[in-house]
Amino acid sequence: MKISGWVRWFMVSFLLALTWQAADAQNQRLWIPLKPEKAPLPVKVVVRGRQLNYYPMEKGTAIELTIQGPETLRVLSRVEFGGDTTGEKSYYVRYMREDGKKGNVGCKATATAGAVLADSQSLYLGNSRNVYIEVPRGQHTYKFSLGSKDDDKLYLRFYRPTTDMAAQSQNVVFTPTKYTSAVALIIREEQSTYYRVGPQDSVKVDVIGPTTMQVYTRLEFDATMVTDQKFLIRVFEDGKQKQVFAFRSKPSEITEYRNKSDKIAGKADKLFVEVPRGKHEYRFEILNNGHSALLRFFIPRKDLTNNL
């Protein structure tokens, strides 16, 4: 059976909209903190200059939290490293629901100078790690504790996604059509996925216009680079150069890599690409030889349902 041209284009448009909506659901949630019913007194942790309450957990202590489902419970954890700012630790976030269902989620973290106890700033914590628990319908209580073989002290925070639609961003994240490297960054305790362009990495996105694509861009610094660095991002539309954007970047003080890296992410800049009517392919590259940059893509929510 032959599929007519307009039906084929409609199917492409529909699939692209589904892809963008799925990316939105995964990456654009807004989270609000939860306070456990039973827990040790919270302690202040300084994360990239910002003070946050964490609940400490060590052997002999437990944390209990009740939440109404269906819901997603986000548990953010950091492991204590003491005075050591190097090395790596593995640990488990262990929990048990009131009906006896248990969960053990393994985490691995490196020490970071960007997270210290407010009352003892020579005591370092690890990179933040997130565990997501799908809470079934009804009211449920989760108890978090260490296992008999767990020796490291943990610090926890708890969140649920907001249901306030007015708080949702007018722009939604979408995933490139083709990319070689996805990079997870932790920015003020929130994880975001960026895509790398560089000597060995490339990114392509398909967009249906008319719309305006917004792109966050971060230069990646290494030990050989000065702290005030110029760089250029070139954008191709359907194989032809469309525009070159010039930026000046410094290392970010509030951003860290989810996985261990010898690079430092720069502060975020924005570029905007005007997309004409129809379906178009965009390719991005950095013009500075030997350097790399990280990109994250947004589109206005109202344009998700654009058709060809």
N, C-alpha and C positions, 0 to 999 in steps of 0.2 A: 504494500500500500504506500503510495506516494504521499509525503507530507508537504503541504504547500509552504511557500516561503514565509508568509505571515505567521503561520502556526509555529514554524521552527523558531522564528525570532521571538514569538511570545513565550515559548518554552525556555529559551535562553534567558529572557528577562526574568521570568518567574524563578528560575534556579539561582540567578545572581541575587535576587531579593532574598531568597531563603538563606543563601550563604552569608549575606550581610546581617540578617536578623539573628542567625546562629552566633556569629561573631559578637554581635551586640549583647546577646544574653550572657555570653561567657566573659567578656572583657569589660562591659560597661556597667556592671552592678555597682551600686553605691552601698557601702556597708556602715552600719551603726553599731557601736560597742554595746555589749551586754554585761551585766553585773551578776556574778554567781550568787546563789543563795547561801552557800557554805564555802568558805575559802579563808586562807590566811590573810592577814591585812595586806593590802596592795603596797607595792614599793614603786618609787619613781625611777624610771629608766630614761636616760637622755639619749634620744635617737636623732643623730644629725642636728643637734641643737634644740630639739623639741622634747619636752618632758611628757611622758606617758605613763599611765598606771598599768603595771603588770602584776599578776598574781604568782607568787613564788610557790614552787612545788618540789619537795624533797621527800626522802623516805620518812614514813610516819605521818605524812599529811595527805589530804585529799581535797579536791575541789568538786563541788556539786552545782549543777546548773539545770534549771528546768526551762523548757522551750515548747511552744505550741507548734505542731506540725500540721500539714506538710510544710517543711522549711529546709533551708540549707544552713547548717551551723558551721561557721568558719572558726577554726582554732589556730591562732598564730603563736608560734613558740620560738624561744631563744634558749640556747644552752649556755651554762656558765663556763667560762674559760679561765677565770682567776686573773692573774697578772700577765698571762701569756697572750700576745697578739698574733701568734703564728699557730700553725697546726690545724687539724681537722678532727671533728668528733662525730660519731654516729650515736643515735639515740632513738627511743621509741616514744610516741605519744600514745598512751594506753587509756582506754575508757571502757566503761560498762554501763549499759542501759538498765533501767529498773526491771526489765523483763529477763535480764541475764545475758542479753546479747553483748558480745565483747568485740573490741576492735583494737588492733595494734598496728600503728602506721610508722614505718621506719623513716628517719630523717637523717641527713648528713649536712653539717654546717662547718664553715671556717670562722675563725675569730675575726672580729671587725673592731677597729678603733672608733667606729661610728655609733656604737651602742655600749654605754657604760652605766653603772648604777649612779644615781644622782648623789647619794651619800658616800660613795666610795668610787671615785672616778678612775682609780687604778685597777678596778675590777671590770674586765671586759666580758661581753657576751658574744654569741655567735650571730651569723646572718639569720634573719627571720625566715621561718619555714611555715607554710600553710597546710593545714589538713582540713578537708571539707567533708562534713558528715551530713548525709541526706536523712532528715528526720521524718518518720512516717506520720500519718494523720493522727491527731490526738495530742494530749499533753504527755511529754516524756522527760525523764530526769536522767542526766548523764553524770557519771562519777569518773573523774580523772585522777590517776594516781601513778606512782612509779612501781615497777616490778621489783622482785627480790634481788635481781642482779643489776638493777639500774643504779649507778653510782653518782651520776651527774645531776646537779640541781637545774631545774627548768623554770622558765618564766613564761606565763601564758596570758594571752588576751583572747576575748571571745566576741564574735560579731554575728549579726544576721543581716540579710539584705533589706534595704528600705523598700517599703511599698508605696512611697510617696512619688507618684508619677510626675508631679510638678518639679521634683528635684532632679529628674532625669535630664541628661544633657541633650541639647538640640542636635548634636552631632553624634553619630554612632561609629564605632570602630568596624573596619572590615579587613579581611585577610587578602593578601596579594594572590593573584592567580598562579604565579610561579615565583619561587624564591629558593635560595640555596641555604641560608642560615637564619633561623629564628633565635632571637636572644631575649631571655627573660631578665628584666630589670626590676629592682625593688626601689620604689620611689615613695618616701615618707610612709613606709609600711605597706604600700600597695604594690602588687605585682602587675607589670605591663609587658606585653610582648612587642618587640621591635624586630625589624628585618634589616640585615646587613647588606650594604653595597661596598664594594672594594675590589682589589685586584683579582680575587678569586670568587667574589660573590656578586650576585645580581638580583634585581627585583623587577617583576612586571605585574601590573594590575589592569584589569578590565573594568571600565566604568561606562554606565549608560547616562548620557546627558539629555537635556542641559542640567548642569549642576556645578558646584564648586567643590573640588576635592581639597581638603586640608591635610597637610603632612607635617608631623613633628619630625625634626631632624636633630641628631646629636652626633657630633664628631667623636671618634674614639681616640683617646690619647694613649701614648706609650711613653716609656722612660726617656726617649730621645727628643720629645717635643716640648716646645716652650708652652707656658700656661696661657698665652694669648695668641690664638692661632686662627688664621684665615683659611676658609675652604669654600669650594664651589660645588654645587649640585646641579647637574644637567638633566633636563627632562626631555624625553622623546615622546611624540604623539604619533602613533601609527607609523613608526619607523623614521620620522623626520624630527629634527631638533625643534623643540617648541620654545624653550626658555632656559636660561642659566641663572641660578640664584647664588648670590654671594653672602657669606656669613662670617662672623668673627666669634670664636668660641673660647670658653674657659672650662676647666674641669668642674663638674657639679659636686657640691658638698652634701647633697641629700639623696644621691643615687648610687646604688651598688648593684653588682651583677648577682643574679640568682645562683649561678654556678661560678666556681673559682675562675678568675681571669687575671691576666697580667696587664689588662687595659683599664683605663678609667673613662667612664662615659662623660661627655661634655654636657653643659647646660642645654636645655631644649630651645630650639628656634622653630619658627613656623614658616611654611611656604604655602601658597595657594595656587591651584591650577584650575583655570576656567575650562570646563568640559563642554564642548558644543553638543548639539542634539545628535543622538545616535550612539552606537556602541563604539568605544575607542580603546586602544591598547596604549598603556603608558609604561615606559622603561626609565629607570633612574640610575644614574651613575655619579660617582665622585670624581672630580677632575684632578685632584691632588694625587700625584704618583705615590704609590706605596701606602696610602692612608685609607681608612675605612670610616663609614658613618652608619648610623642606625636610623631607620625610618619607621614611622607608625602612621596609619592612614585612617582618615575620617571622611564621612559624607553626611550631609544634612539628613536628618530622619525623614523629613517630608519627601525626599527624593528617592527613598528606597524602592518605591513602586514605579519608578520611571519605566516606560515601555518604549520599544523602538518604533 
